[in-house]
Amino acid sequence: MHPSIVPFETLQQLCRPGENPRRATVEAWAKREGILYRYDGKGGIFTTIEAVNVALGVAAANDDRAAYEPDII
């Protein structure tokens, strides 16, 4: 699996640490938190680290700061 993918099992632990919540519970949690996700075809959902960061406010959805050179004089 690609390292930037957050699989269902990880989302379960983020949703309710130490438990194994059902998909419906994890989906409801992801919706409440504003985390975009997709269905994985195995009875779960998945997302990306970037989507989690955006939901947490760590990064903007269209953060284009890297497109500009910092040394403008």
Buried (B, 14 or more C-beta within 10 A) or exposed (E): EEEEEBBBEEBBBBBEEEEEBEBEBBBEBBEEEEBBBEEBEEEBBBBBBBBBBBBEEEBEEEEEEEEEEEEEE
